[in-house]
Amino acid sequence: MPVKRKSRGRSKGGKGKSSQVQCSSCGELVPRDKAKRVSRRVSVVDYALAKELRQKGTYIAAPVETKYYCVSCAVHRGVVKVRARDERRRRRKKRR
């Protein structure tokens, strides 16, 4: 049987079954290793107030908010881009 992707669209390797997460956009249940993960820091304090507090030397905690998206929602929101046919099998380096 031909295989479209070497990883078959997942990053589980030979681990067997993986847990499922819910898409933050549409609510679909997606395997955790297939879902696209987006993390960002969220400030609890208003920006102007945080700027003043930082000048005084205060530490302001910013918790990390993690969202999981199914592949179709990730493409729709621009988390992952649709690549040209000849570029699809090439690996991209992760931006950090």
Secondary structure, 3 states (H helix, E strand, C coil): CCCCCCCCCCCCCCCCCCCEEECCCCCCEEECCCCEEEEEECCCCCHHHHHHHHHHCCCCCCCEEEEEECHHHHHHHCCCCCCCHHHCCCCCCCCC
